[in-house]
Amino acid sequence: MTALTYNAHRIHYDRDYVRDVEGYPDLVVHGPLLALSLLELPRRCAPERAVTAFAFRSKAPLFAPRDIEVTGVPEGDRVVLSAGLPGVAPGMTASATLR
């Protein structure tokens, strides 16, 4: 994914670098990849509806290889989405408008 968005930062693929230089516990999950995971939820749960708007905000880094929970709460024509570790504040939030 980082190659598709021209983001070649080593924090996404070099474990030694990310631990020894950046001080992170492991590889950082690519933000747009998380956004795609969030966008996948309304597509799977409401395939008869089209997403007409989508916005996301990164709140905190998420690290590989941990399991990430993706959740969505419908609110009328909108779905409020989040991604993060179970039981912890989300690393990314989003909203999708459906028609």
ABEGO torsion letter per residue (X at the ends): XAAAAGBABAAAABAAAAAAAAGBABBBBBAAAAAAAAAAAAAAABAABBBABBBBBBABBBBOABBBBBBBBBBEABBBBBBEBBGBBBABBBBBBBX
